[in-house]
């Protein structure tokens, strides 16, 4: 028999744990079997001793899953907060909860003899939750690698002429603008100098050009800032030169240290007669990332803004693209309206320039340095590069195709080397992510893909690759190619000297602070406006009757499934149910269940069957969902009483309900959060998988002889409460839903830059859902559950959110039910307690809404 895991317990509780093990043995056991197996030993040299429970092959007994899971449970808890095994096993000696270990009948072939009728024996061993997460990871890895071949389905290129080509890719350009968050109408632009009274307008002087500190309006309350390099003569072209985000405009122009002379491409373009604007980008430091009145984080500024913006359908990339395009607006309305416009960027500036050039055909040419290559490993990069649905339709080659027939120059050089978020004392919360330099061969393949997409276009598309592997960005060859693509004749001027400052330079720290807080405040404005935006989104819903409401909800349900959470196809494998019995109490038996969904993806959970379930009788089922880092055993193990769940699946089974405790894949810390990173660019999320797993589970539950398929209810706590809002909203086979310890003003919780409850401060970086704030809050999700019964369970002391948020949001739920004449189908129970299952009003709600327990 396989070994079980090491079980961490306090030294003082080791003996009690062994007694608990003995108490689970049948009273009829012989002396030989009631002795503890010889292979069990105690090592208690550390405060957290180890009980190594290893069953010898001749002992005839299996360690139950609730003991196996204790090791993982304890390892996950922070030091000083590890749960007491005595607490988890409270009640194990009571008659109603005495758990009989399932005997291993002599011989390996009998090990799996205790499966349910109509199912195969479950032979899968080890940590099934970890196997689930690993399987989904493999599934997503395959999908990422296959994504380039599937993107063509989104494109209808007409290569017969440049004009027809531009029209044919217009929908793709519009979709790219939407997922980048570049959707706001820009303000009329005005370029202003930024200098104190009494000081010269110029901050520097170079060979043939002067430098001004400038700002320009972009959106209400949002400005761009940077340096403008103005030639002494008539400019030959207008260029926005974007540094990597950790470089300042002053360093890219050579007025301050930080960028080698050879890499100061903004200055070199000015030396060649271009008027050059150098914007500030948000950097990767974490100085302002947090809520000073609450706590600060080590999230890069780009990540902190990304989190707030993503929920509102915006993005740090979109904001900076808007700043660039506002500069293009100014170029086109100024005296140089007929001059060519080019964008050049390095690193993060290269990414911004690349996206801006793809979105705006007024840009005549682009130079992208230190950013280009295959993007199928986007999930490894910093999270502020995560873009919803990007790889479903766009790789770098596809984005490059949006520039055609305009010229694109790609310079392969060393990318900014980023190993992770900033290290800051006493600050945490940032997502992992790194930036590395792709090989020249990888960049060449992506360039070749772009060329292949444009083959047949007349005149031919110009996608040039410059190898600058051993040099700095803005090499002579790259700049010469870029200037030539802008129609600027003549040879490239030799690298000149750095400009001389004329006065005090702008304070880069104060300028960055202004830029950060302007953008953050824009997200807060969007958050405050969100309920009005959602009202417009829902304005076509017809609440004149229950029937018309249900009909109206179809389009909103589809939108939530396809555009917000992301939709996978229905299960592609037969369910192939496998089971094994794991619990036996006087009131019920417990069975582990595994069902196939896709290759490598399965659903798993624990089914509790009341023993008084008679032949021909059909009972209601309550699906009891655990929260973050949880397991089915946390809610369905009769030998452990978790302080958050209180064995609620067991207690409901003792009341006569069939209960099922599914494993959801939000377990394993970064292991599962990586799933969200891999899924998002494919227009998928964790809930894309959870929905299909639950769909498969409901199909199987409905097929069981003792189950009433019309009475399948859902009850989840915390992350299980998130599930209670999303999954029953999409799966109408759930006849009701109870959200415990999660219902609140969900958009405020994700976006607020003031409240201590905000997820902006959390390490749970998978929480933002793209554009959710403008489409669905929890009230709107509950409307999709309506007219089915819906309940909220809330403890006054639950730190998820304050009572006021819960009441404010629930009022909208209640009003919808009341207006449809269904007020008796929804409840809010508030109790004086913490983040926990209360099991009073909710149990009564289940019994009232699910009707008589016994139905034939």
N, C-alpha and C positions, 0 to 999 in steps of 0.2 A: 504493500500500500504506500502511496506517496507520503512523504513527510509533510507535516503541517508547518505553519510559520511560527517564528518565535513570538511569544506573547509578552509584551512589556507590562509588568505590574509592579506596584510598590512592594517592598520587602514585607511590610506588615500585612499585606493582603494575599500573599502567595498561598498560605495555608487555607485561607477562606476560598480561594479559587479552586484548590484541589478538592475541598469539601463539596463545592458546587458541582464539580465534575462527578463526584461519587453520587450526589443526590439525583443525577439524571439517569443513573443505571437502574434497570428494572429490579424491583424488590425480590424477584425470584432468582436473581443471579446467584451463581455458586460462589463459594469463597474465592475460587481462583479468579473469577471475572470481576469481583468487587474490589480486588486489590488494584492499586494503580499500576499501570504497566511499568516494568522495570526501566524502560527507556525514558521515563519522565524524571527530570532532575531539576534542581533549583540552583541558580547561580545568583548570589545576592551580594556581590562585592560592591555594586554601584547602588545609589539611591533608587534607581529604577532597575530592579532585579529582572532576571529573565526566567520565565517558566518555559522550558522547552518540552512541549507536548508532542511526543513522537510515539505513535502506536506501533508496537511490534506486529509482525505479520501474524502472530498467533493469538493476539489479544481478542480479536473478533469484534472490535468496536471502533467507530469512526469519531474523530473530533468534530463536533458540529460547526456549522459555518459561523455561528455567533461567537465561538471562541476563536476561530481562524481570523475573523475580521477585527478582533480587538487590537492586534498588533498595528494594523494600518490605521485604525482609529486613533490610537495613542500617538503614533508617529506624526500624524497630521497636526495634532494640537500643539500650540506654542508652549515653550517651556513655562512651567508654573500654572498652566491651564489644562493640564492633561486630566482627563476624567478618571474618577475613581472606579476601578473595576467593581467594587462593592455596589456603587450606585448603578452601574449598568446591569448588574445581575440581581438587583433588588427584586424580591418576590419570587425568586427561583425555587424557594422551598415550599411556597404555598401550593395547596392541592390543585387549585384551578390552573396554575401555571407550571406544574411539574412537567418537564420535558423529557420524553423518552428518546435516548439516542437510537438511531436506526441501526440494528445489528447487521454486521457483515456476515451473512451466512457463509458457512465454510466453502471456500473455493472462490477464485477470482471471478468466475462466470456469474456468481450470485450477487456480486457487489452492487449491481444496478437493478436489482429485482423489484424495487419499490417505486416503479413509475406508474403514472395514471393510465387507466384503460384508454386505448386508442392513441397512445403516444409511444415513442421509442425511449429506451433508457438514456438518460443524460450522462455522458461519460466525460464531458468537459471538466477539467480540473483546474486548480489555481484560482487566481483573482479574476473573476469573470468581469468585474467592472473595468479593470485595467485592460483585459482582453477586448472588451467592447471599444474602449477609447482607441486602442492600437489598431483594431480593425477598421474603424472609421478613418483613422489617419491613413491607412494604406489605400482605402477607397479614394480619399481626396487626393492623395499623391498621384494615383493613376489618372484621375480627372484633370489635374493640373497639367500633367504631361500630355494628355490628349487634347487639351483646350485649343492649341493652335489650329489643329485640323478641323475643329468644329466652328471656328469663328466665321468662316465664309458664309454660313447660313444667315448671318445678320447683314450681309453686304449685297448690294445689287449694282455693282460698278458698271458704268457705261463708258468704255474707253474710246469711243468713236471720235470724241472731240473734247477739248478742255472744258468747254461750257457744259456739255452734257455730263461730263465726269463730275464737275462741281455740283450739278443738280442731283446726280445719283447718290452722292455721299453726304448730302445735306442732312438726312435723318441721322446718320452716324455721328456727324459733327454735333448735332443738337443733343444726342444722347450722351456724348462725351462731356459736353458742357454741363449737363444735368448732374452726372455722377461726380464731376469735379466740384460741384457747388457753385459754378459760375452762372447763376441764374438771376441775379439782381440787376435791375436797370441802373446804370451808372449815372452819376450826377454830371451836369455840364462842367467840363474841366477848365480849370484856371491854374496856370503855373505861377507860383509865388516864390520870391526869395525869402530866406529865413535868416535874418541878421538883426542884432540889437540896434536900436537907434544910435546914430553917431559912428557906426562902423561901416566899412566899405561893403558893398554888395558881394564883392569877390572874396573868396577864401584862399585862392591859389592861382598861380600863373605857370603855364608850361610853354613848351616850344610851339608857338602858333595857336595857342588857345588859352582861355581863362576858365576858372572853375567857380561855380556858384553853389551855395547850399540852397536847396529848393524843396518845396512841398506842393502837392496837387490833390485836389478833391477827387475822391473815387466813389464812395457811397455816403449816405447820411452818417456823419460822425466818423467817417473813415477817410484817412488821407494817406497818400504815398509820401515818402521822404527820401532824400538822397542828394547826390551831387550831379550837377549839369556841367559838362565840359563843352564850352561854346567856342568854336573856331573863330579866329580873327577875321577870316574871310568868309565867303559864302560856303556853307556846308555842302559836301558832295552827297551825303546820305544822312539819314536819321537812324540812330541805333540805340536800343536799350541793351545795356551790358549788365548782366546779372552775375554777381559773385556767388560763390558758395555761401550758404547762410552763416557760416562761422567767420566769414571775411567781412570787413566793413568796406563801404565805398571808398573811404580814404586809403585803405591798404591796396585796393584794386587799382587806384589811380597813382599810387606811389607816394602819397603824402605822409603816410605813416608806415612803420614796419609791418611785416606779416606776410607779404606776398613777394617772392623773388622778382626782380626786374623783368625777367623773361616771361613771367606769367601775368604781368599787368596789362591785360589785353584792352581794358577800357582806355587807358592812356595811349596805347599804341594806335587804336582806332581814331582817337582824336588827332594824333600826330599825322594821320593819313587823311585828314580833312573832314571827318565825320563829326556831327554833333552827337554827343553821347550822354545819355541819362543813365545813372547808376543808382538803382533803388536799394533801400535797406530791406533785407529779409529777416524774419524771425530766426534767431539762432538756436543752437542746441543746448544752451546753458539752462539752468533751472531757477535763476534768481527770483523770478516773479511767479513761479508755478505753485500755486496754492491759494489758500484763504488765510491771510495773516492773522485774522481773529480766531482761527481754528487751528490749522496746521499747514505746513508747507510740504511739498513733495520734491522728489528728484526727477520728476518728469521734465524732459526738454520743453522749452516754451512751445515748440511746434506740436508736441504731443498734447500738452494741456489744452491748447486751442483746438486741436483736432477733435478731442473728445467732446467738447462743448458744441463744436460746429457740426459734427457728423450726425448727431441726433436731430439737428435742425435742417438737414439736407444741404449743409455747407461743408467746406473743407478748407484747411489751411492753404492747400494748393490753389483752390478756386479763388480765395481772397487775393493771393499774390498774383495770380493771372489777371484778375480784375485791375490791380494796380498797374500792371504792364500795359493792358489794353487801354486804360485811361490815358497813359502816356502816349499811346498810338493815336488816341482821339486828339490829343493836343498837337502832336506832330501834323496830323492831317488838317487841322483847322488853323494852323499857323502859316507863316509866309512860305514854309517849305512843303506845302501840301502835295506838290508834284514830285518831290524828291523820293527816292526809294527808301523803304523802311526795313530795317533788319533787326533781328533779335539774336543776341549771343549770350551764352551762359555756361557756367561751370558748376559741377556738382549739383547741389539743390537748385542753384540758379539755372543750370542746364535743364533740369526737369521742368521748372516753371516756364522757361523760354520755349521748350519743346511743346508743352501743352498750349501755351498762348498762340504760337505760330500755327498749330493745328486748328485752333478754333477761329482764327480771324484771317480771312483771305487778304486783308489789307497789308499783311506782313509779306514782304517780297522775298525774303530769304532768311535762313536761320543757320546758326552755328551752335552745335550742341557738343560740349566737351565734358568729359568726366561723368557722363550719364548717357548710356545707351547699351542695350543688350537684351538678352532673353529675360523675361520677367516671370517665368513660371515658378521661381523661388522668391517671389515678392514677399511671402510670409516670413522669410528670414530677415527682411529689411526692417528698419524702424517703423513703428505702427503709423506714424504720420504720413507714410507713403501708402498706407492701405486705402484702396478705393473700391467701393461697392460695385460689383458686377464688371470690373475692368477687364479681367482676363476672359470673361465670357464672350467679349466682342473685340477687345483691343489688346494686342501686345505692342511693343515698340515699333514693330514693322507696320502694323495697322495704323498706328498714330502717324507714323511717317508718311503713310499713303495719303493722309488728309492734307499734307502740304503740297502734294503734286497738283499741277505741274511746276510749282515753285521749287527752287533749289534748296536742298538740305545738305549741310556739311556736318558729318559726324567725326569728331576727333577722339581717337582712343588714346587716353593718357591715364595716369594714376588717378583713381577716384579718391575722394576724401575717405580716409580710413577711420571708421567708427566701429568700436567694439561693443558698445552698449550705452546705456544712459549715463549721465554724469554721476560721479561718486560724490555725494554730499553728506556730511555728518548729520545723523539724526533725521535724514530724509529718505523716504521710501515711496513706492507706489508706481514707479515707471515700468513700462512694458519692455521686455528684452527686444533686441534688434540690432543688426550690424550692417555696415556697408563695406563691401570689399570690391576690388577691381576685377572685372571679368577678363578672361583671356582675350587676346586679339582674335583668336579663331572664333570664339563665341560671338563677338561683336560682328565679325565678318559674316557669320551665318545669318544673323538678324538683319544686317544690311542687305544681304542677298535675298532674304525673304521679302523685304520691302520692294526690292527691284522686281521680283517675280510677280508681286501683286499688281504692279503697274505696267507689266509687259504688254505692249500693244498701244500704249497711249502715245498720241502724236500731238506736239513734239515730245520726244522721250523725256521721262522724268529724270531729274538729276539728283541722285543720292550718292554723295561722295564720301569716301572713308579716308581719313588721314591717320596714319600711324605715327603717333607721338608718344609711344610707350615710354621712351627714356627721356622725355622732356617735360616741360611745364605746360599747363593749358595755354591756349593761344599761341601755338607755335607759328613760325613764319609761314609754313605751308598752309596751315589751317586758316590764318588770317588772309593770306593772299587768295585762297579759294573762295572764302566768304565775300571779300570785297569784289572779286570778279563776278560772283553770282548776283551782287547788287548792281552791277553795271558800272562800277567805279574802275576806270582805266588806270593804266600806269603801273609801275612796279611798287612793291611794298617798301615804304620808307624804313631805313635802319632804326633799330631800337634806340630811342633817345634817352635823355636823362629825366629823372623824377622832377615833377613840378615843385615849385617853392611855395610854401604857405605864406599868405600875405597878412594873416591876422590869426586870432584864436580860432581853432577848428571847432566844428560842432561837437558837443559832448555825446559820444556814441552810446554811452549807457543811458542817458536821459532820453535820447532819441528812440532807442530800442524800447524803453519802458513805455513811451507814448504809443508806439506802434502796437505793442502787445495789448495794452489796455483798450485802445480803440477797437481792435478786432474782438477782444473778449466782450466788450460792452455791446458790440453788434450782435453777438450770440445771445446776450441777455435780453436785448430788445426783441429778437426773434422769439425767445422763450416767452416773454410777456405777451407777445402778439399771437402766440400759438393757438390759444383757444378760439380766437376769432378766425384764424386761418383754417382750423379744423371745422369750424361751423360752416365756412364756405365749401369746404371739401364734402361735407355731409349734407349740403343744402338740397340735393336731389332725392334724399331718402324720404319715402312716403310713410308717415306714421298715422294715417287716417284709419287704419284697421290693422289687426294682427296679420292678416293675409298679405296686405300690401306692404307691411313692414318686412315680412319674411322675404318677399320678392325683391324689395329694394336692397336687402342685405346681401344678395348674391354677388353683386358687383363689388361691394366693399369687402366681402369675404375673399373674393378672388384677388383683389388688390393687396390685401394683407398677406395672403399666401404667396403670391407671385412677386410682388414688388418690394415688400418690406422684409418678410422673413426668408423668402426664397423657396422655390418649390422643386422637389425631386420628383421623378416619375413614380408611379405606384410600384410596390414591391415587385422585383423581377424573379424571385425565387419562391418555390412553394414553402409554406410555413414549416413543414417538417418538425412538428413539436417533439421536444425531448424533455423528459421530466425525471425527477427523483424526489423521494420523500425525505424531508429533513427535520420535521417536527411532528411530534405526536403528543397532544395534551388531552385531557378529559373532554374539552369542548370542540377541538378541531384538529385537523392534520395540516401540515405545511409542506409545500412542494415547490422546489425550484423548477423553473420553466425557461427553456430557450427556444426561440422561434427565429427562423431565418428571414431576412428582409432582402438584402443584396449580397453579392459576393463580399465576404469579410465583414458584413454588417448584420448584426442580429439584435433581437430584443430579448431581454432577460428580466426575470422578476420572481417573486414568491407568491404563490397562490395559497390562501388559507380557506379550507373547506370545513364548514360546521359539520359535526358528526351526526346531528339530528336531521340532516338533509335527506328526505325520503325519496324513494324511487318515484319518478313522474312529477316531482315537485320542482318549481322554478323559482329561484331566489334572486333578489337584486344583488348587483355587484358594486362595491365601492372600491375604486382604484385609489390607493393611498400613496401619495408621492412624497418622497424625501426631498430635502433641500441640498444646498451646496456641499460638495464633498461627502454626500451621504450615500447610503446603500439600502437596499431593500430590508436588510436585517435590522436597520435602525428603527423601522416602523413595524416590522412583522415578526421580530424575534421574541417569542414568549419568555425567554430567560433573561432579557435585558431591558431596562427601563431608562431610555435616553431622556434627559430632562427637557428636551425640546419636543419630542414626539410622543412620549408617554404611551408607547405600544398601541397607538390608536388603531392600527390594522387588527391587532389581536382583540382589542376591546370591542370593536365592531363585529368581529367574527363571533365573539362570545354572545353578542346580541342576536346572532342568527344571520348576519350578512355574509355572503361570500366576499372576500376581499382579495385584492391583488396589489402587490407592491412592486412597481417597475423600477428597474435601474435606469436612470437617465445619465447621459454621458458627461455631466458637469462634475467630474471627479478627477483628481490627479494634478491639480494646480496648473502649471504651465503646459503639462501634457494635453489637457483638454482645451486650454485657451489657444493653443496652437491650432486646434481644429477650427476655431472661429477665424483665425488668421488665414488658414488655407481655404476656408469655405467662402469668406466674403468676396474675394475677387472673382469667384465663380458664380456670384449672385446666389449664394447659399449662406446658411447660418447653422448654428447648433440645432435650432428649432426645425430646420428642414429635415434633419434626421429624426428628431424627437417625434415630430408629427407622423412620419411614416412608421416609426416603431410602435407608436400608440395605435395607429390605424391597423397594423398587423395584429397587435395584442387584442384589440376590440373584436376583430374578426374571429380570433380563436376563442376568446371568452364567450362570444355569442353562440359558438358551436357546442359548448359544453352542455350536457343533458340537464344539469341542475341549475342552469342560469337562464334568467329571463332576458333575452336580447334587447328588450325595450327599456330595461331599467339598469343601465350602465352609468354609474355616477363617478364624478371625479372630486378628489379632496386632496389639496396639496399645501405644504408649508414652505414659506420662504422662496427658494428657487423653485420649489414645487408649486408655490403660489404664482410665480411667473408662468409656470406651465399651465396652471389653472386658468389664467387669462388668455393664453394664446392657443393652446391645443383644443379645448372645447369650443372656442370661437370658430375654429376651422373644421373640427370633426363633429358633425351633428349627431353621430351615434352616441355621443355622451349626452345623457338625458338631463343632467344638471352639473353645476360646478360650484365648488367652495374654494375660495381663495383665502388662505390663512397666512397672516404675518408677512404680507407683501403688498396688498392693495394700498395705493396712495396716489398722489399727484406725481405720476411716474416721470413726466417730462421735467418737472422741476428737479426731481431727484437726480436726474442724469445731467442736467445742464447748469443748475444754479452755481454761481460763483460766490455765493455768500452764505448759504445754509450749511451747517455742520453735517447734515445728512447726505450731502452731495457725493455722488459717485466720482466726481472729478478728483476727489482726494483718495480714492480707493485703488488698491492694486488689481481690482477686477476690471481689467482693461477690455474685456470682451463685451461689456454691457451696452455700449452705444449701438443703436440700430438705425441705419441710415434713413433720414427723413421721417422717422416715426413721429416726431413732435408735431409735424404739420398734417398728420393723417389719423393717428390713433393714440389716444391716451387710454388709461384703464377703463374710463367710462365708455368710450367708444368700443373697446373690445367687449365689454359686458353687453353692449347693445347687440353685438353679433351672437351672443349666447341667448339673448331674449328671443322668443317667449319662454325658453326653457328656464327652470328655476336657477337662481344664482344667489350666493351668500358670501359675505365677508366676515371673517373672524379676526378680531383686533384686540390686542392687549395694550392698555394705557402706557405701559413701560417699554413697549417695543421700540428699539432704537432705529428701526427702518425709516420712520418718519413720524412727525407729531400727529396727534389726534386731529388737529385742524385740517391737515392735508387730506387725511382719510375721509373726514366728513365732507369736505368741500367736493372731492371727486365723487364720493358715493352719492351725493345729492343728485348728480346728473344721471346716475344709474337708476336711482329710485324714481326720479321724475319720468324717465322713459317707460318704466314698467307701469307706473300709475296712469300715464296718459294712454296706454294701451289696455287699461282695465285689468292689469296683471299685478297689482301691488302686493297681493298675497304670495307672490312667487319670489320675492326677494327680501333679504334681511341683512342687517348689520348688527352683529353682536360685539359689544365692547365689554371687556372684563378687566379687572384690576390685576394685571399680570404682565409678563415679559413676552419675548419672542418664542411663542410656544403654542402647541395644540391645547386648547381649553376643553374641547369635547363635551360641552354642555348644550348650548344652543344649536351647534352644528349637528350633534347626534339627533336631537329632536327634529331638526330640519330634514335630515335624511329620512327619518322614520315617517315624517308627515308627507314628504314629497314622493317617496318611493312606494308608499301605500302598504298594503298588507304584506307581511314577510313571506307568508306561505301562499303560493299560487301554483296551480297545476296547469 
